[in-house]
Amino acid sequence: MAQKENQLDRERFCCSICLDLLKDPVTTVCGHSFCRSCINNHWDKGEERGSYSCPQCRQTFTPRPVLEKSTMLADLVEELKKTGLQAAPADHCYAGPEDMACDVCTGRKLKALKSCLVCLASYCEKHLQPHLQSAPLKKHKLVEPSEKLQENICSRHDEVMKIFCRTDQQCICYLCSMDEHKDHDTVSAAAEWSERQRELGLRRQTIQQRVQDTEKDVKLLQQEEEAINGSADKAVEDSEKIFTELIRLLEKRSSDVKQQIRSQQETEVSRVRELQERLEQEITELKRKDQELKQLSDTEDHNQFLHNYPSLSPLSGSTHSSTIRIRPLRIFEDVIAAVSKVRGRLQDILSETEKDILQIVSQVDVLLRQPEPQTRADFLRYSQEITLDPNTANNRLLLSEGNRKVTYMSKQRSYSDHPDRFTGYCQVLSRESLTGRCYWEVEVGVGVGGRVCVAVTYKNISRAGISHECRFGYNDKSWSLHCDGNSYNFLYNSIQTPVSGPVSSRVGVYLDHSAGVLSFYRVSDTMTLLHRVQTTFTQPLYAGVRVYCSGSTAEFCKLK
């Protein structure tokens, strides 16, 4: 029974969508069977059209049919799997739309396992056997299935291209080597392939080594990131504790002052009330005396009056209001003044320490400072494309070459007014702000009696007028290298530093903003350092040039 089932056409039990044995088979209304997931995916794509069709007979259904499992077919497929049909050899695997098909198969083609570069054909496992068994065919070069075999045929001579022309860097056939490629440096394509494979192997070794080195650096950076986060978290936590302690100290001091004020308030109020009570008693006594005197005064009997008059008690000492010092309404204003003084001192301390703390935080530099490049190739790794900003160009400057070149013109240009424009000096700035590590080169063309200044500057350099605040190198916002064709001079904040060394038409500028390094180089066969600045840059920088006299030019070079 199993032998008969193995002889069945496998195609009858394959899904026409995935071309594999049916999985969870279902049958449509039209009687065709598919994998449940395959037909559902197919119909999901037809949701927008509102109709559903059978992939095999194209019959359409509306609404979407409910699929029922084909139990009998599922059982039969399971039996076929047990008999070994599922493990059928590879030549029973049919080629799908994305597969390379066997060139020998007729009818429904099987998947190709290999392509032959000599036969220029692709073979399934069955038709590949001669290449694996026949001695002559074993010498043929077999590769993974390829759709580009025909590209190995010479379009002119219809011959296999087995030769490589090193002169023209292309594959050719043997007829080409005797015709238009005659006397060219030619080798076999296999030999060139071997050579290029060797080169690729070396390059791969280099890349793999760099990958390993870079992975180590990445791991170190990950560890550094963890250290940064841990240190920062601890700094925040400790800072919060310290500031919390300060807040508690202030709260305690506030509570102490409050308590002292209330205590003194009670003392003073008690004294005032005590005095008030004495005065009220004195008033009562005086009123009683006054009543007694009034009664005596009303006595009309002379003898009785004179008899009682000596018995009048003398008046006690009086606490007259004129002896009481009435204080101003804000009795504790001196206390307020003292607390305000403390607040002022604290504000001054916090303001001063804030600057110190922020400066310390900003100076945290985890990464070790990278060494300055040595060769021009090293510098070019940091090449920065520079274009000039027309809104900053002086009216005597002509911009060209995509705003990379500036030329001094004897006649003024009719540029529109702009607040960024240099009005007094023939200067111009770049569009790009410069941070991090940057490198650029300027081709200098010095006219007769002329001079060119290559500079970097902060954006807030002054623009209007002819004061030193606008002039490259004559203030604390710009650094400049001046070239007159025979010598160099470096200027910063009006301080001039002569630079020795041969003059070149090309100046290289290297900037490491975070490290505070600015270097000028003479560019020729080698890189010659002209001047280096070590400082602290507080703002992004901009590249700039100044040209003197007619005919002088400066062009920012394309380095990529």
matplotlib code that plots the C-alpha trace (Angstrom):
import matplotlib.pyplot as plt

x = [0.0, 2.8, 4.6, 1.5, 1.1, 4.7, 4.0, 1.2, 1.8, 3.0, 1.5, -2.0, -1.3, 0.5, -0.9, -0.8, 0.1, 3.1, 3.9, 4.5, 2.5, -0.8, -0.9, -4.2, -6.0, -9.3, -11.4, -13.2, -16.7, -15.2, -13.5, -9.9, -7.8, -5.2, -3.3, -5.6, -3.0, -2.2, -5.8, -6.5, -3.5, -4.5, -8.0, -6.8, -5.1, -8.5, -10.4, -10.3, -11.9, -14.7, -14.5, -12.6, -11.3, -9.9, -6.2, -6.5, -9.8, -10.3, -13.9, -15.0, -17.1, -19.1, -19.2, -16.0, -16.7, -16.3, -13.6, -14.0, -11.2, -10.9, -10.5, -10.1, -7.4, -5.6, -5.5, -4.2, -1.4, -0.4, -0.3, 1.9, 4.3, 4.6, 5.4, 8.3, 6.8, 7.6, 11.2, 11.3, 14.6, 15.4, 14.6, 10.9, 11.0, 9.4, 10.8, 8.7, 8.5, 11.6, 13.6, 16.1, 14.6, 16.5, 17.3, 17.1, 13.7, 10.7, 7.2, 7.0, 10.6, 12.4, 14.6, 18.2, 20.9, 23.9, 24.8, 27.8, 30.0, 31.2, 27.9, 26.2, 23.2, 21.5, 20.7, 18.4, 19.8, 18.9, 20.4, 23.4, 24.6, 26.7, 28.7, 29.4, 30.1, 31.7, 35.5, 35.4, 32.4, 33.9, 36.4, 33.6, 33.1, 29.9, 28.4, 25.2, 22.2, 22.6, 20.3, 23.3, 24.9, 24.2, 26.3, 29.3, 28.6, 30.4, 27.6, 29.8, 31.2, 28.6, 31.5, 32.1, 34.3, 37.1, 39.8, 40.2, 41.7, 43.6, 44.2, 40.5, 39.4, 36.8, 36.0, 36.5, 36.3, 39.3, 38.2, 38.2, 41.8, 42.9, 41.0, 40.4, 42.2, 45.3, 48.6, 46.6, 47.6, 45.3, 45.1, 42.6, 39.5, 40.3, 43.8, 42.4, 39.7, 42.3, 44.3, 41.3, 40.2, 43.6, 43.2, 39.7, 41.0, 43.6, 41.0, 38.6, 41.4, 41.9, 38.2, 37.8, 40.7, 39.1, 35.8, 37.4, 39.2, 36.1, 34.0, 36.6, 36.2, 32.4, 32.6, 34.9, 32.4, 29.5, 31.5, 32.3, 28.6, 27.7, 30.4, 29.2, 25.6, 26.6, 28.8, 26.2, 23.5, 25.7, 26.6, 22.9, 22.0, 24.8, 24.0, 20.4, 21.4, 23.7, 21.1, 18.4, 20.7, 21.1, 17.4, 16.9, 19.5, 17.7, 14.4, 15.9, 17.5, 14.1, 12.4, 14.9, 14.5, 10.7, 10.8, 13.1, 10.8, 7.8, 9.5, 10.6, 7.1, 5.6, 8.1, 7.4, 3.6, 3.7, 5.6, 3.2, 0.2, 1.7, 2.2, -1.3, -2.8, -0.9, -2.1, -5.7, -5.5, -4.1, -7.0, -9.4, -7.7, -7.7, -11.3, -12.1, -10.0, -11.8, -15.1, -14.0, -12.8, -16.1, -18.1, -15.9, -16.2, -20.0, -20.0, -21.5, -20.9, -17.8, -16.8, -17.4, -15.4, -12.5, -12.6, -12.4, -10.0, -6.8, -7.8, -7.4, -4.7, -1.9, -1.8, 0.6, 3.3, 1.9, 3.0, 2.3, 2.0, 4.7, 7.2, 6.2, 8.3, 6.0, 8.0, 7.3, 4.7, 7.4, 9.2, 11.0, 12.1, 15.8, 15.2, 13.8, 16.8, 19.2, 17.4, 17.5, 21.2, 21.6, 19.5, 21.7, 24.9, 23.4, 22.4, 25.9, 27.4, 25.0, 25.5, 29.3, 29.2, 26.7, 29.2, 32.0, 29.8, 28.5, 32.1, 33.3, 30.4, 31.0, 34.7, 33.8, 35.5, 35.2, 36.8, 40.6, 41.7, 42.4, 45.9, 46.0, 46.1, 49.6, 49.1, 46.8, 44.8, 44.2, 43.1, 40.7, 38.8, 37.5, 37.0, 34.2, 32.5, 32.4, 30.2, 30.1, 27.1, 26.3, 24.5, 27.9, 29.9, 31.3, 30.1, 33.6, 33.5, 32.3, 31.2, 31.4, 31.9, 28.8, 29.6, 33.0, 35.2, 35.6, 37.3, 38.1, 36.5, 37.5, 33.9, 31.3, 28.6, 24.9, 24.2, 21.1, 21.4, 21.7, 22.6, 25.1, 27.1, 30.6, 30.4, 34.0, 36.3, 36.3, 35.4, 32.9, 31.8, 30.7, 27.2, 28.2, 28.9, 32.0, 32.0, 33.7, 36.7, 36.8, 39.3, 39.1, 41.5, 41.6, 43.3, 44.8, 45.4, 47.3, 47.3, 50.1, 50.6, 47.6, 47.1, 44.6, 43.5, 42.2, 40.3, 37.8, 35.5, 32.6, 29.3, 28.8, 31.8, 30.9, 30.0, 29.5, 32.3, 36.1, 36.8, 39.1, 35.9, 35.0, 38.5, 39.7, 42.5, 42.2, 39.8, 39.2, 36.5, 38.6, 41.9, 43.5, 46.5, 47.6, 49.4, 51.0, 52.6, 56.0, 55.3, 52.7, 51.6, 49.2, 47.0, 44.8, 43.5, 45.8, 48.8, 50.9, 53.1, 55.4, 55.3, 58.3, 58.3, 57.9, 54.7, 52.1, 49.1, 47.0, 46.3, 44.8, 42.8, 42.2, 39.8, 39.1, 36.5, 36.1, 39.8, 40.4, 42.8, 43.1, 46.0, 47.0, 49.0, 50.9, 49.5, 51.8, 53.3, 53.4, 51.6, 53.7, 52.4, 52.4, 50.8, 48.8, 46.4, 45.5, 42.6, 39.0, 36.2, 33.0, 30.8, 30.5, 33.0, 32.6, 35.2, 36.0, 38.4, 39.4, 41.0, 43.0, 43.5, 42.1, 42.7, 43.1, 41.0, 40.3, 38.5, 37.3, 38.4, 36.2, 37.9, 35.4]
y = [0.0, 2.4, 1.6, 2.6, 5.8, 6.7, 6.4, 8.9, 12.2, 14.5, 17.5, 16.3, 16.8, 20.1, 23.6, 25.5, 28.7, 27.6, 24.5, 22.4, 19.6, 20.8, 22.0, 22.1, 21.6, 23.4, 23.1, 26.0, 25.9, 25.2, 22.0, 23.1, 22.6, 24.8, 25.3, 27.3, 30.0, 30.3, 30.8, 33.2, 35.3, 35.3, 36.4, 39.0, 40.8, 40.9, 42.6, 46.0, 44.7, 43.1, 39.8, 36.6, 34.3, 30.8, 31.0, 27.9, 28.3, 32.0, 31.5, 34.5, 34.4, 37.1, 37.3, 35.6, 31.9, 30.1, 27.6, 24.1, 21.7, 18.8, 16.0, 13.2, 15.1, 16.0, 12.4, 11.3, 13.9, 12.7, 9.1, 10.3, 11.9, 8.7, 6.7, 9.1, 11.4, 14.4, 13.4, 13.2, 14.1, 17.6, 17.1, 16.8, 20.4, 22.6, 26.0, 28.9, 32.5, 33.5, 30.4, 29.6, 26.8, 23.9, 24.6, 20.9, 20.0, 19.9, 20.7, 21.9, 22.8, 21.9, 24.2, 24.5, 23.5, 24.8, 26.8, 25.9, 28.8, 26.6, 25.3, 28.5, 26.5, 25.8, 22.2, 20.5, 17.7, 15.0, 16.8, 17.9, 14.3, 14.2, 17.2, 15.2, 11.9, 12.6, 13.3, 16.0, 17.7, 17.6, 20.2, 22.7, 25.5, 25.1, 28.1, 28.9, 29.2, 32.5, 34.5, 36.3, 33.5, 35.2, 38.1, 35.8, 35.6, 38.2, 40.2, 40.8, 37.3, 35.1, 33.3, 32.7, 35.4, 33.6, 36.3, 39.5, 42.6, 44.4, 47.4, 48.0, 46.3, 44.1, 40.5, 39.5, 36.4, 34.9, 36.5, 39.9, 39.3, 38.8, 41.8, 45.2, 44.0, 42.8, 43.8, 44.6, 43.1, 40.1, 37.1, 34.3, 35.3, 32.6, 34.0, 37.5, 36.0, 34.4, 37.6, 39.6, 37.0, 37.2, 41.0, 40.6, 38.2, 40.8, 43.5, 41.3, 40.5, 44.3, 44.9, 42.0, 43.3, 46.8, 45.3, 43.5, 46.7, 48.7, 46.2, 46.5, 50.3, 49.9, 47.6, 50.2, 52.9, 50.9, 50.5, 54.2, 54.9, 52.9, 54.6, 58.0, 57.2, 55.7, 58.7, 61.2, 59.4, 59.5, 63.2, 64.0, 62.0, 63.5, 67.0, 66.5, 65.3, 68.4, 70.8, 69.0, 69.5, 73.2, 73.5, 71.9, 74.1, 77.2, 75.8, 75.3, 78.8, 80.2, 78.3, 79.6, 83.2, 82.7, 81.3, 84.1, 86.7, 85.1, 84.8, 88.4, 89.3, 87.6, 89.4, 92.8, 92.3, 91.1, 94.2, 96.4, 94.7, 95.0, 98.7, 99.0, 97.3, 99.7, 102.7, 101.4, 100.9, 104.4, 105.7, 103.8, 105.2, 108.8, 108.6, 107.4, 110.3, 112.7, 111.4, 111.9, 115.4, 116.1, 115.1, 117.2, 120.1, 119.8, 120.1, 123.5, 123.1, 125.1, 123.3, 119.9, 120.7, 122.0, 119.0, 116.5, 118.3, 117.3, 113.6, 113.6, 111.1, 112.5, 111.5, 108.7, 109.2, 109.3, 107.3, 110.0, 109.0, 111.5, 109.2, 106.2, 106.0, 104.9, 102.8, 102.9, 100.5, 98.0, 97.3, 94.3, 95.9, 95.5, 91.8, 91.8, 93.9, 91.3, 88.4, 90.2, 90.7, 87.0, 86.3, 88.7, 87.0, 83.5, 84.7, 86.0, 82.7, 80.6, 82.8, 82.5, 78.7, 78.1, 79.4, 77.3, 74.2, 74.6, 75.2, 72.1, 70.1, 71.4, 70.4, 66.8, 65.0, 61.3, 60.4, 60.6, 63.4, 61.9, 62.6, 65.2, 63.6, 63.3, 62.5, 64.3, 61.0, 61.2, 64.8, 64.0, 61.7, 64.9, 66.9, 69.4, 70.9, 74.7, 77.0, 80.8, 82.8, 85.5, 87.5, 88.1, 89.0, 92.5, 94.4, 94.1, 90.3, 88.1, 84.6, 81.7, 78.0, 77.2, 79.9, 78.2, 80.8, 84.5, 87.1, 90.7, 93.1, 96.7, 97.6, 97.2, 94.6, 95.6, 93.3, 94.0, 95.3, 92.6, 92.8, 90.0, 91.7, 93.0, 96.6, 97.8, 94.9, 92.5, 89.5, 86.6, 83.8, 80.2, 79.0, 76.0, 76.2, 74.2, 72.0, 68.7, 67.7, 69.4, 69.9, 72.0, 73.4, 76.9, 77.5, 80.9, 83.1, 86.3, 89.1, 91.6, 93.4, 91.4, 89.3, 86.6, 86.0, 82.5, 82.7, 81.2, 83.3, 83.3, 84.3, 87.4, 89.2, 92.8, 93.4, 97.2, 99.6, 99.4, 99.0, 96.2, 94.5, 93.6, 92.7, 89.0, 88.5, 91.9, 90.9, 88.1, 86.5, 85.5, 83.8, 84.3, 83.3, 86.0, 85.0, 87.6, 85.1, 85.3, 84.7, 83.9, 85.8, 84.6, 87.2, 87.0, 89.9, 92.3, 90.3, 89.3, 86.2, 85.7, 82.1, 80.6, 78.0, 77.8, 79.3, 77.2, 78.1, 75.8, 76.2, 73.4, 74.2, 71.6, 72.3, 70.1, 72.3, 70.3, 70.0, 73.7, 73.0, 75.1, 74.3, 75.8, 73.7, 74.2, 71.6, 70.1, 66.6, 66.6, 68.4, 71.2, 72.7, 76.5, 77.5, 75.8, 77.4, 75.8, 77.5, 77.0, 77.7, 78.9, 79.0, 77.3, 78.6, 79.7, 79.6, 83.0, 84.6, 88.1, 89.2, 92.3, 94.0, 93.3, 89.7, 88.1, 84.9, 82.2, 79.0, 76.3, 73.1, 70.0, 67.2, 64.4]
z = [0.0, 1.0, -2.3, -4.3, -2.4, -3.1, -6.8, -6.6, -8.2, -5.4, -7.2, -6.4, -2.7, -3.0, -2.4, -5.7, -3.8, -1.7, -3.9, -0.8, 0.8, 2.1, 5.7, 7.4, 4.0, 3.2, 0.1, -1.6, -3.1, -6.5, -5.2, -5.1, -2.0, -0.4, 2.8, 5.2, 5.8, 2.0, 0.8, 3.7, 2.9, -0.8, 0.0, 2.6, -0.3, -2.1, 0.7, -1.0, -4.2, -2.2, -4.2, -3.7, -6.4, -6.5, -7.4, -9.6, -11.6, -11.0, -10.0, -7.8, -4.6, -2.9, 0.1, 1.3, 1.7, 5.1, 4.8, 6.2, 7.0, 4.5, 7.0, 4.5, 2.6, 5.8, 6.9, 3.5, 3.6, 7.0, 5.7, 2.7, 5.1, 7.1, 3.9, 3.1, 0.4, 2.6, 2.5, -1.3, -2.9, -3.9, -7.6, -6.6, -5.4, -8.1, -8.9, -7.6, -8.9, -6.9, -7.7, -10.4, -12.6, -14.1, -17.8, -18.7, -17.1, -19.4, -18.3, -14.8, -13.9, -10.7, -8.6, -9.8, -7.3, -9.2, -12.3, -14.6, -15.7, -18.6, -19.9, -18.9, -17.7, -14.4, -13.2, -10.7, -8.6, -11.2, -14.2, -12.2, -11.8, -15.0, -13.7, -10.5, -12.2, -15.6, -15.5, -18.2, -16.7, -13.2, -14.3, -15.0, -12.5, -10.5, -8.6, -6.7, -9.1, -11.0, -13.3, -14.8, -16.7, -20.0, -19.0, -19.4, -23.2, -25.4, -27.1, -30.1, -30.8, -28.9, -27.1, -23.4, -21.9, -20.2, -20.5, -18.5, -20.1, -17.4, -19.7, -20.1, -16.9, -18.5, -19.3, -23.0, -25.1, -27.0, -30.3, -28.5, -27.3, -31.0, -32.2, -30.4, -27.3, -29.2, -27.4, -24.2, -20.9, -20.6, -18.3, -17.8, -16.0, -13.5, -12.8, -12.4, -10.1, -8.0, -7.7, -6.8, -4.3, -2.7, -2.5, -1.2, 1.4, 2.6, 2.6, 4.5, 7.0, 7.4, 7.8, 10.2, 12.3, 12.3, 13.3, 16.2, 17.2, 16.8, 18.8, 21.6, 21.4, 21.4, 24.5, 26.2, 25.3, 26.7, 29.9, 29.9, 29.3, 32.3, 34.3, 33.2, 34.1, 37.5, 38.3, 37.1, 39.1, 42.2, 41.7, 41.3, 44.4, 46.5, 45.3, 46.2, 49.6, 50.1, 48.9, 51.0, 54.0, 53.1, 52.8, 56.2, 57.7, 56.2, 57.5, 61.0, 60.9, 59.8, 62.6, 65.1, 64.0, 64.0, 67.6, 68.8, 67.3, 68.9, 72.2, 72.2, 71.0, 74.1, 76.4, 75.0, 74.9, 78.5, 79.6, 77.6, 79.2, 82.7, 82.3, 80.8, 83.8, 86.2, 84.3, 84.3, 88.1, 88.4, 86.5, 88.8, 91.9, 90.4, 89.6, 93.2, 94.6, 92.3, 93.5, 97.1, 96.4, 94.7, 97.8, 100.0, 97.6, 97.7, 101.6, 102.5, 106.2, 106.9, 110.0, 108.5, 105.4, 107.4, 109.7, 106.8, 104.6, 106.5, 106.2, 102.4, 101.3, 99.2, 95.4, 94.5, 91.9, 88.4, 85.3, 82.8, 79.1, 78.3, 80.0, 77.7, 74.4, 71.6, 69.0, 65.2, 63.8, 62.4, 65.6, 64.2, 61.0, 62.0, 62.1, 58.6, 57.4, 59.0, 57.4, 54.0, 54.4, 54.9, 51.9, 49.8, 50.9, 50.1, 46.7, 46.0, 47.2, 45.1, 42.1, 42.4, 43.1, 40.3, 37.7, 39.2, 39.3, 35.8, 34.5, 36.2, 34.8, 31.3, 31.5, 32.1, 29.2, 29.3, 26.0, 25.8, 23.6, 20.2, 18.7, 15.9, 12.4, 10.8, 7.1, 4.7, 4.4, 8.2, 7.9, 5.0, 7.4, 9.0, 5.8, 6.0, 3.0, 3.2, 1.3, 1.7, 2.9, 0.3, 3.1, 4.8, 1.7, 1.4, -1.7, -3.3, -3.3, -6.1, -5.1, -7.7, -8.0, -6.0, -3.4, -2.7, -4.4, -3.6, -5.8, -5.0, -7.5, -8.0, -8.7, -5.9, -6.3, -5.8, -2.9, -0.8, 2.7, 5.3, 9.0, 8.6, 5.8, 6.4, 5.3, 5.9, 5.3, 2.2, 4.3, 4.1, 6.4, 5.8, 6.0, 8.1, 11.8, 12.9, 16.0, 16.7, 14.5, 11.1, 8.3, 5.2, 2.6, 1.0, -2.4, -2.2, -5.2, -4.3, -6.8, -7.3, -4.0, -2.6, 0.4, 1.6, 5.1, 6.1, 9.4, 11.8, 14.0, 16.3, 14.6, 16.9, 15.4, 14.5, 10.9, 10.3, 10.0, 10.0, 13.7, 14.9, 16.3, 12.7, 11.4, 11.3, 13.8, 15.5, 18.3, 20.7, 18.5, 15.5, 14.6, 11.2, 9.0, 6.6, 3.4, 1.0, -1.4, 0.3, 4.0, 6.6, 9.7, 12.4, 14.2, 17.2, 19.3, 17.3, 18.3, 15.3, 15.2, 12.2, 10.8, 9.1, 6.4, 2.6, 1.2, -0.6, -2.6, -0.5, 3.3, 5.4, 8.5, 11.3, 14.1, 17.2, 18.9, 22.1, 22.6, 21.8, 19.0, 15.9, 13.4, 10.1, 7.6, 4.4, 2.0, -0.6, -0.8, 2.9, 5.7, 7.2, 10.4, 10.2, 13.5, 16.3, 18.8, 22.1, 23.7, 24.9, 22.3, 24.0, 20.8, 17.4, 14.9, 11.3, 8.5, 6.9, 4.4, 3.6, 0.3, -0.5, -3.8, -7.3, -8.6, -5.2, -4.7, -2.2, -2.9, -0.5, -2.1, -2.6, -0.7, -1.1]

ax = plt.figure().add_subplot(projection="3d")
ax.plot(x, y, z, "-o")
ax.set_aspect("equal")
plt.show()
